[in-house]
Amino acid sequence: MDKSIDMKKGEHKRSMEKAKKMIDRGCGLGEIVSETHLKEEDVIKSKKKWVDQS
């Protein structure tokens, strides 16, 4: 079962914050997904949103 589905809201928020920091450091998508247990699609969508905001 996909771990990101089982995440609670607080866990998901913390994982998204960690993913943003990793993106800012230039980490690759595979590393981010592996470290945060987020879905690849969520990371891609959020990355696009973060880039558009800056």
N, CA, C, O and CB atoms as a CASP TS submission, in Angstrom:
PFRMAT TS
TARGET T0000
AUTHOR 0000-0000-0000
METHOD Language model
MODEL 1
PARENT N/A
ATOM      1  N   MET     1       0.840  -1.190   0.000  1.00  0.00           N
ATOM      2  CA  MET     1       0.000   0.000   0.000  1.00  0.00           C
ATOM      3  C   MET     1       0.879   1.245   0.000  1.00  0.00           C
ATOM      4  O   MET     1       1.944   1.243   0.617  1.00  0.00           O
ATOM      5  CB  MET     1      -0.953   0.003   1.219  1.00  0.00           C
ATOM      6  N   ASP     2       0.461   2.292  -0.670  1.00  0.00           N
ATOM      7  CA  ASP     2       1.209   3.539  -0.781  1.00  0.00           C
ATOM      8  C   ASP     2       1.245   4.242   0.571  1.00  0.00           C
ATOM      9  O   ASP     2       0.202   4.543   1.150  1.00  0.00           O
ATOM     10  CB  ASP     2       0.587   4.460  -1.856  1.00  0.00           C
ATOM     11  N   LYS     3       2.439   4.500   1.063  1.00  0.00           N
ATOM     12  CA  LYS     3       2.593   5.120   2.383  1.00  0.00           C
ATOM     13  C   LYS     3       1.982   6.505   2.436  1.00  0.00           C
ATOM     14  O   LYS     3       1.465   6.897   3.482  1.00  0.00           O
ATOM     15  CB  LYS     3       4.057   5.199   2.759  1.00  0.00           C
ATOM     16  N   SER     4       2.020   7.275   1.330  1.00  0.00           N
ATOM     17  CA  SER     4       1.498   8.636   1.362  1.00  0.00           C
ATOM     18  C   SER     4      -0.008   8.668   1.609  1.00  0.00           C
ATOM     19  O   SER     4      -0.527   9.647   2.145  1.00  0.00           O
ATOM     20  CB  SER     4       1.820   9.343   0.061  1.00  0.00           C
ATOM     21  N   ILE     5      -0.708   7.608   1.224  1.00  0.00           N
ATOM     22  CA  ILE     5      -2.147   7.538   1.473  1.00  0.00           C
ATOM     23  C   ILE     5      -2.411   7.405   2.966  1.00  0.00           C
ATOM     24  O   ILE     5      -3.412   7.911   3.473  1.00  0.00           O
ATOM     25  CB  ILE     5      -2.781   6.356   0.705  1.00  0.00           C
ATOM     26  N   ASP     6      -1.510   6.723   3.670  1.00  0.00           N
ATOM     27  CA  ASP     6      -1.694   6.482   5.091  1.00  0.00           C
ATOM     28  C   ASP     6      -1.239   7.642   5.968  1.00  0.00           C
ATOM     29  O   ASP     6      -1.495   7.642   7.173  1.00  0.00           O
ATOM     30  CB  ASP     6      -0.961   5.248   5.483  1.00  0.00           C
ATOM     31  N   MET     7      -0.577   8.618   5.388  1.00  0.00           N
ATOM     32  CA  MET     7      -0.070   9.728   6.188  1.00  0.00           C
ATOM     33  C   MET     7      -1.206  10.539   6.779  1.00  0.00           C
ATOM     34  O   MET     7      -2.237  10.756   6.142  1.00  0.00           O
ATOM     35  CB  MET     7       0.828  10.626   5.347  1.00  0.00           C
ATOM     36  N   LYS     8      -1.000  10.975   7.996  1.00  0.00           N
ATOM     37  CA  LYS     8      -1.944  11.895   8.601  1.00  0.00           C
ATOM     38  C   LYS     8      -1.626  13.283   8.098  1.00  0.00           C
ATOM     39  O   LYS     8      -0.555  13.520   7.539  1.00  0.00           O
ATOM     40  CB  LYS     8      -1.894  11.831  10.152  1.00  0.00           C
ATOM     41  N   LYS     9      -2.558  14.202   8.298  1.00  0.00           N
ATOM     42  CA  LYS     9      -2.408  15.552   7.770  1.00  0.00           C
ATOM     43  C   LYS     9      -1.105  16.212   8.247  1.00  0.00           C
ATOM     44  O   LYS     9      -0.397  16.815   7.441  1.00  0.00           O
ATOM     45  CB  LYS     9      -3.605  16.405   8.180  1.00  0.00           C
ATOM     46  N   GLY    10      -0.787  16.109   9.508  1.00  0.00           N
ATOM     47  CA  GLY    10       0.428  16.715  10.052  1.00  0.00           C
ATOM     48  C   GLY    10       1.679  16.105   9.467  1.00  0.00           C
ATOM     49  O   GLY    10       2.646  16.811   9.180  1.00  0.00           O
ATOM     50  N   GLU    11       1.667  14.796   9.288  1.00  0.00           N
ATOM     51  CA  GLU    11       2.816  14.106   8.693  1.00  0.00           C
ATOM     52  C   GLU    11       3.006  14.554   7.245  1.00  0.00           C
ATOM     53  O   GLU    11       4.129  14.774   6.793  1.00  0.00           O
ATOM     54  CB  GLU    11       2.629  12.569   8.763  1.00  0.00           C
ATOM     55  N   HIS    12       1.902  14.682   6.535  1.00  0.00           N
ATOM     56  CA  HIS    12       1.971  15.102   5.139  1.00  0.00           C
ATOM     57  C   HIS    12       2.537  16.514   5.049  1.00  0.00           C
ATOM     58  O   HIS    12       3.376  16.795   4.193  1.00  0.00           O
ATOM     59  CB  HIS    12       0.577  15.034   4.477  1.00  0.00           C
ATOM     60  N   LYS    13       2.083  17.402   5.930  1.00  0.00           N
ATOM     61  CA  LYS    13       2.576  18.782   5.919  1.00  0.00           C
ATOM     62  C   LYS    13       4.076  18.821   6.190  1.00  0.00           C
ATOM     63  O   LYS    13       4.810  19.540   5.511  1.00  0.00           O
ATOM     64  CB  LYS    13       1.826  19.632   6.964  1.00  0.00           C
ATOM     65  N   ARG    14       4.535  18.058   7.172  1.00  0.00           N
ATOM     66  CA  ARG    14       5.970  18.017   7.485  1.00  0.00           C
ATOM     67  C   ARG    14       6.761  17.455   6.311  1.00  0.00           C
ATOM     68  O   ARG    14       7.845  17.945   5.997  1.00  0.00           O
ATOM     69  CB  ARG    14       6.226  17.171   8.750  1.00  0.00           C
ATOM     70  N   SER    15       6.225  16.439   5.670  1.00  0.00           N
ATOM     71  CA  SER    15       6.900  15.848   4.511  1.00  0.00           C
ATOM     72  C   SER    15       6.980  16.838   3.358  1.00  0.00           C
ATOM     73  O   SER    15       7.990  16.897   2.657  1.00  0.00           O
ATOM     74  CB  SER    15       6.175  14.578   4.059  1.00  0.00           C
ATOM     75  N   MET    16       5.920  17.614   3.160  1.00  0.00           N
ATOM     76  CA  MET    16       5.928  18.612   2.099  1.00  0.00           C
ATOM     77  C   MET    16       6.952  19.712   2.400  1.00  0.00           C
ATOM     78  O   MET    16       7.628  20.194   1.491  1.00  0.00           O
ATOM     79  CB  MET    16       4.524  19.218   1.923  1.00  0.00           C
ATOM     80  N   GLU    17       7.065  20.104   3.659  1.00  0.00           N
ATOM     81  CA  GLU    17       8.058  21.107   4.043  1.00  0.00           C
ATOM     82  C   GLU    17       9.473  20.570   3.809  1.00  0.00           C
ATOM     83  O   GLU    17      10.351  21.291   3.334  1.00  0.00           O
ATOM     84  CB  GLU    17       7.874  21.514   5.526  1.00  0.00           C
ATOM     85  N   LYS    18       9.677  19.307   4.145  1.00  0.00           N
ATOM     86  CA  LYS    18      10.979  18.679   3.914  1.00  0.00           C
ATOM     87  C   LYS    18      11.267  18.609   2.416  1.00  0.00           C
ATOM     88  O   LYS    18      12.394  18.858   1.988  1.00  0.00           O
ATOM     89  CB  LYS    18      11.026  17.262   4.542  1.00  0.00           C
ATOM     90  N   ALA    19      10.261  18.275   1.624  1.00  0.00           N
ATOM     91  CA  ALA    19      10.433  18.194   0.178  1.00  0.00           C
ATOM     92  C   ALA    19      10.822  19.556  -0.391  1.00  0.00           C
ATOM     93  O   ALA    19      11.685  19.642  -1.264  1.00  0.00           O
ATOM     94  CB  ALA    19       9.145  17.682  -0.492  1.00  0.00           C
ATOM     95  N   LYS    20      10.189  20.619   0.101  1.00  0.00           N
ATOM     96  CA  LYS    20      10.508  21.963  -0.383  1.00  0.00           C
ATOM     97  C   LYS    20      11.965  22.308  -0.079  1.00  0.00           C
ATOM     98  O   LYS    20      12.663  22.859  -0.930  1.00  0.00           O
ATOM     99  CB  LYS    20       9.566  23.007   0.254  1.00  0.00           C
ATOM    100  N   LYS    21      12.421  21.990   1.122  1.00  0.00           N
ATOM    101  CA  LYS    21      13.815  22.257   1.487  1.00  0.00           C
ATOM    102  C   LYS    21      14.763  21.459   0.605  1.00  0.00           C
ATOM    103  O   LYS    21      15.806  21.963   0.190  1.00  0.00           O
ATOM    104  CB  LYS    21      14.063  21.922   2.967  1.00  0.00           C
ATOM    105  N   MET    22      14.400  20.215   0.320  1.00  0.00           N
ATOM    106  CA  MET    22      15.245  19.375  -0.530  1.00  0.00           C
ATOM    107  C   MET    22      15.286  19.917  -1.959  1.00  0.00           C
ATOM    108  O   MET    22      16.336  19.892  -2.601  1.00  0.00           O
ATOM    109  CB  MET    22      14.734  17.921  -0.527  1.00  0.00           C
ATOM    110  N   ILE    23      14.157  20.404  -2.458  1.00  0.00           N
ATOM    111  CA  ILE    23      14.118  21.008  -3.793  1.00  0.00           C
ATOM    112  C   ILE    23      15.018  22.242  -3.815  1.00  0.00           C
ATOM    113  O   ILE    23      15.780  22.453  -4.758  1.00  0.00           O
ATOM    114  CB  ILE    23      12.656  21.384  -4.195  1.00  0.00           C
ATOM    115  N   ASP    24      14.919  23.046  -2.769  1.00  0.00           N
ATOM    116  CA  ASP    24      15.745  24.253  -2.687  1.00  0.00           C
ATOM    117  C   ASP    24      17.237  23.915  -2.686  1.00  0.00           C
ATOM    118  O   ASP    24      18.052  24.695  -3.178  1.00  0.00           O
ATOM    119  CB  ASP    24      15.390  25.050  -1.430  1.00  0.00           C
ATOM    120  N   ARG    25      17.588  22.765  -2.139  1.00  0.00           N
ATOM    121  CA  ARG    25      18.990  22.326  -2.105  1.00  0.00           C
ATOM    122  C   ARG    25      19.407  21.650  -3.404  1.00  0.00           C
ATOM    123  O   ARG    25      20.581  21.334  -3.597  1.00  0.00           O
ATOM    124  CB  ARG    25      19.216  21.373  -0.939  1.00  0.00           C
ATOM    125  N   GLY    26      18.436  21.427  -4.301  1.00  0.00           N
ATOM    126  CA  GLY    26      18.759  20.827  -5.588  1.00  0.00           C
ATOM    127  C   GLY    26      18.714  19.309  -5.606  1.00  0.00           C
ATOM    128  O   GLY    26      19.287  18.686  -6.501  1.00  0.00           O
ATOM    129  N   CYS    27      18.048  18.708  -4.641  1.00  0.00           N
ATOM    130  CA  CYS    27      17.934  17.245  -4.597  1.00  0.00           C
ATOM    131  C   CYS    27      17.054  16.763  -5.753  1.00  0.00           C
ATOM    132  O   CYS    27      16.176  17.490  -6.220  1.00  0.00           O
ATOM    133  CB  CYS    27      17.347  16.774  -3.229  1.00  0.00           C
ATOM    134  N   GLY    28      17.294  15.556  -6.199  1.00  0.00           N
ATOM    135  CA  GLY    28      16.521  14.973  -7.280  1.00  0.00           C
ATOM    136  C   GLY    28      15.182  14.432  -6.801  1.00  0.00           C
ATOM    137  O   GLY    28      14.982  14.190  -5.611  1.00  0.00           O
ATOM    138  N   LEU    29      14.279  14.250  -7.739  1.00  0.00           N
ATOM    139  CA  LEU    29      12.931  13.776  -7.442  1.00  0.00           C
ATOM    140  C   LEU    29      12.950  12.416  -6.744  1.00  0.00           C
ATOM    141  O   LEU    29      12.229  12.210  -5.767  1.00  0.00           O
ATOM    142  CB  LEU    29      12.113  13.690  -8.724  1.00  0.00           C
ATOM    143  N   GLY    30      13.760  11.501  -7.234  1.00  0.00           N
ATOM    144  CA  GLY    30      13.825  10.170  -6.630  1.00  0.00           C
ATOM    145  C   GLY    30      14.259  10.216  -5.173  1.00  0.00           C
ATOM    146  O   GLY    30      13.712   9.506  -4.329  1.00  0.00           O
ATOM    147  N   GLU    31      15.240  11.051  -4.890  1.00  0.00           N
ATOM    148  CA  GLU    31      15.723  11.189  -3.512  1.00  0.00           C
ATOM    149  C   GLU    31      14.642  11.794  -2.614  1.00  0.00           C
ATOM    150  O   GLU    31      14.458  11.357  -1.478  1.00  0.00           O
ATOM    151  CB  GLU    31      16.994  12.061  -3.471  1.00  0.00           C
ATOM    152  N   ILE    32      13.938  12.788  -3.121  1.00  0.00           N
ATOM    153  CA  ILE    32      12.870  13.435  -2.352  1.00  0.00           C
ATOM    154  C   ILE    32      11.759  12.439  -2.036  1.00  0.00           C
ATOM    155  O   ILE    32      11.304  12.351  -0.896  1.00  0.00           O
ATOM    156  CB  ILE    32      12.297  14.643  -3.124  1.00  0.00           C
ATOM    157  N   VAL    33      11.329  11.695  -3.041  1.00  0.00           N
ATOM    158  CA  VAL    33      10.262  10.704  -2.858  1.00  0.00           C
ATOM    159  C   VAL    33      10.701   9.640  -1.849  1.00  0.00           C
ATOM    160  O   VAL    33       9.923   9.231  -0.987  1.00  0.00           O
ATOM    161  CB  VAL    33       9.888  10.041  -4.215  1.00  0.00           C
ATOM    162  N   SER    34      11.948   9.202  -1.967  1.00  0.00           N
ATOM    163  CA  SER    34      12.472   8.181  -1.065  1.00  0.00           C
ATOM    164  C   SER    34      12.537   8.673   0.378  1.00  0.00           C
ATOM    165  O   SER    34      12.202   7.934   1.305  1.00  0.00           O
ATOM    166  CB  SER    34      13.852   7.742  -1.523  1.00  0.00           C
ATOM    167  N   GLU    35      12.964   9.904   0.566  1.00  0.00           N
ATOM    168  CA  GLU    35      13.120  10.467   1.916  1.00  0.00           C
ATOM    169  C   GLU    35      11.789  10.844   2.565  1.00  0.00           C
ATOM    170  O   GLU    35      11.612  10.675   3.771  1.00  0.00           O
ATOM    171  CB  GLU    35      14.013  11.690   1.861  1.00  0.00           C
ATOM    172  N   THR    36      10.855  11.354   1.762  1.00  0.00           N
ATOM    173  CA  THR    36       9.614  11.891   2.331  1.00  0.00           C
ATOM    174  C   THR    36       8.437  10.926   2.265  1.00  0.00           C
ATOM    175  O   THR    36       7.444  11.109   2.969  1.00  0.00           O
ATOM    176  CB  THR    36       9.247  13.157   1.624  1.00  0.00           C
ATOM    177  N   HIS    37       8.541   9.899   1.423  1.00  0.00           N
ATOM    178  CA  HIS    37       7.449   8.928   1.202  1.00  0.00           C
ATOM    179  C   HIS    37       6.219   9.579   0.588  1.00  0.00           C
ATOM    180  O   HIS    37       5.111   9.057   0.705  1.00  0.00           O
ATOM    181  CB  HIS    37       7.062   8.257   2.519  1.00  0.00           C
ATOM    182  N   LEU    38       6.417  10.727  -0.071  1.00  0.00           N
ATOM    183  CA  LEU    38       5.327  11.377  -0.790  1.00  0.00           C
ATOM    184  C   LEU    38       5.187  10.739  -2.166  1.00  0.00           C
ATOM    185  O   LEU    38       6.103  10.074  -2.649  1.00  0.00           O
ATOM    186  CB  LEU    38       5.572  12.907  -0.913  1.00  0.00           C
ATOM    187  N   LYS    39       4.044  10.945  -2.784  1.00  0.00           N
ATOM    188  CA  LYS    39       3.854  10.477  -4.155  1.00  0.00           C
ATOM    189  C   LYS    39       4.628  11.396  -5.090  1.00  0.00           C
ATOM    190  O   LYS    39       4.699  12.607  -4.881  1.00  0.00           O
ATOM    191  CB  LYS    39       2.338  10.438  -4.536  1.00  0.00           C
ATOM    192  N   GLU    40       5.201  10.799  -6.115  1.00  0.00           N
ATOM    193  CA  GLU    40       5.968  11.564  -7.101  1.00  0.00           C
ATOM    194  C   GLU    40       5.122  12.700  -7.693  1.00  0.00           C
ATOM    195  O   GLU    40       5.612  13.814  -7.876  1.00  0.00           O
ATOM    196  CB  GLU    40       6.474  10.634  -8.225  1.00  0.00           C
ATOM    197  N   GLU    41       3.865  12.414  -7.987  1.00  0.00           N
ATOM    198  CA  GLU    41       2.983  13.424  -8.570  1.00  0.00           C
ATOM    199  C   GLU    41       2.792  14.616  -7.632  1.00  0.00           C
ATOM    200  O   GLU    41       2.742  15.759  -8.085  1.00  0.00           O
ATOM    201  CB  GLU    41       1.628  12.807  -8.907  1.00  0.00           C
ATOM    202  N   ASP    42       2.685  14.353  -6.325  1.00  0.00           N
ATOM    203  CA  ASP    42       2.523  15.431  -5.343  1.00  0.00           C
ATOM    204  C   ASP    42       3.750  16.331  -5.318  1.00  0.00           C
ATOM    205  O   ASP    42       3.630  17.554  -5.251  1.00  0.00           O
ATOM    206  CB  ASP    42       2.267  14.853  -3.942  1.00  0.00           C
ATOM    207  N   VAL    43       4.931  15.721  -5.372  1.00  0.00           N
ATOM    208  CA  VAL    43       6.171  16.491  -5.342  1.00  0.00           C
ATOM    209  C   VAL    43       6.283  17.344  -6.603  1.00  0.00           C
ATOM    210  O   VAL    43       6.639  18.520  -6.530  1.00  0.00           O
ATOM    211  CB  VAL    43       7.397  15.554  -5.209  1.00  0.00           C
ATOM    212  N   ILE    44       5.981  16.757  -7.755  1.00  0.00           N
ATOM    213  CA  ILE    44       6.069  17.491  -9.022  1.00  0.00           C
ATOM    214  C   ILE    44       5.097  18.670  -9.022  1.00  0.00           C
ATOM    215  O   ILE    44       5.467  19.787  -9.384  1.00  0.00           O
ATOM    216  CB  ILE    44       5.773  16.552 -10.219  1.00  0.00           C
ATOM    217  N   LYS    45       3.863  18.417  -8.616  1.00  0.00           N
ATOM    218  CA  LYS    45       2.847  19.470  -8.602  1.00  0.00           C
ATOM    219  C   LYS    45       3.237  20.591  -7.637  1.00  0.00           C
ATOM    220  O   LYS    45       3.100  21.770  -7.967  1.00  0.00           O
ATOM    221  CB  LYS    45       1.476  18.888  -8.214  1.00  0.00           C
ATOM    222  N   SER    46       3.714  20.234  -6.463  1.00  0.00           N
ATOM    223  CA  SER    46       4.109  21.230  -5.472  1.00  0.00           C
ATOM    224  C   SER    46       5.336  22.003  -5.930  1.00  0.00           C
ATOM    225  O   SER    46       5.420  23.215  -5.734  1.00  0.00           O
ATOM    226  CB  SER    46       4.382  20.564  -4.126  1.00  0.00           C
ATOM    227  N   LYS    47       6.284  21.307  -6.540  1.00  0.00           N
ATOM    228  CA  LYS    47       7.486  21.978  -7.038  1.00  0.00           C
ATOM    229  C   LYS    47       7.104  23.053  -8.049  1.00  0.00           C
ATOM    230  O   LYS    47       7.630  24.165  -8.013  1.00  0.00           O
ATOM    231  CB  LYS    47       8.459  20.959  -7.676  1.00  0.00           C
ATOM    232  N   LYS    48       6.201  22.719  -8.937  1.00  0.00           N
ATOM    233  CA  LYS    48       5.753  23.678  -9.945  1.00  0.00           C
ATOM    234  C   LYS    48       5.113  24.898  -9.274  1.00  0.00           C
ATOM    235  O   LYS    48       5.361  26.035  -9.674  1.00  0.00           O
ATOM    236  CB  LYS    48       4.754  23.013 -10.922  1.00  0.00           C
ATOM    237  N   LYS    49       4.289  24.653  -8.251  1.00  0.00           N
ATOM    238  CA  LYS    49       3.622  25.739  -7.537  1.00  0.00           C
ATOM    239  C   LYS    49       4.646  26.617  -6.815  1.00  0.00           C
ATOM    240  O   LYS    49       4.550  27.844  -6.857  1.00  0.00           O
ATOM    241  CB  LYS    49       2.596  25.175  -6.532  1.00  0.00           C
ATOM    242  N   TRP    50       5.634  25.987  -6.147  1.00  0.00           N
ATOM    243  CA  TRP    50       6.654  26.742  -5.422  1.00  0.00           C
ATOM    244  C   TRP    50       7.481  27.593  -6.369  1.00  0.00           C
ATOM    245  O   TRP    50       7.807  28.737  -6.053  1.00  0.00           O
ATOM    246  CB  TRP    50       7.562  25.798  -4.641  1.00  0.00           C
ATOM    247  N   VAL    51       7.826  27.041  -7.534  1.00  0.00           N
ATOM    248  CA  VAL    51       8.629  27.770  -8.514  1.00  0.00           C
ATOM    249  C   VAL    51       7.839  28.958  -9.055  1.00  0.00           C
ATOM    250  O   VAL    51       8.397  30.039  -9.237  1.00  0.00           O
ATOM    251  CB  VAL    51       9.063  26.838  -9.669  1.00  0.00           C
ATOM    252  N   ASP    52       6.545  28.767  -9.312  1.00  0.00           N
ATOM    253  CA  ASP    52       5.688  29.847  -9.825  1.00  0.00           C
ATOM    254  C   ASP    52       5.553  30.985  -8.815  1.00  0.00           C
ATOM    255  O   ASP    52       5.406  32.143  -9.208  1.00  0.00           O
ATOM    256  CB  ASP    52       4.298  29.300 -10.177  1.00  0.00           C
ATOM    257  N   GLN    53       5.602  30.670  -7.516  1.00  0.00           N
ATOM    258  CA  GLN    53       5.457  31.678  -6.467  1.00  0.00           C
ATOM    259  C   GLN    53       6.707  32.505  -6.265  1.00  0.00           C
ATOM    260  O   GLN    53       6.635  33.617  -5.744  1.00  0.00           O
ATOM    261  CB  GLN    53       5.085  31.021  -5.177  1.00  0.00           C
ATOM    262  N   SER    54       7.863  31.976  -6.671  1.00  0.00           N
ATOM    263  CA  SER    54       9.107  32.710  -6.423  1.00  0.00           C
ATOM    264  C   SER    54       9.509  33.612  -7.552  1.00  0.00           C
ATOM    265  O   SER    54      10.536  34.285  -7.468  1.00  0.00           O
ATOM    266  CB  SER    54      10.209  31.762  -6.154  1.00  0.00           C
TER
END
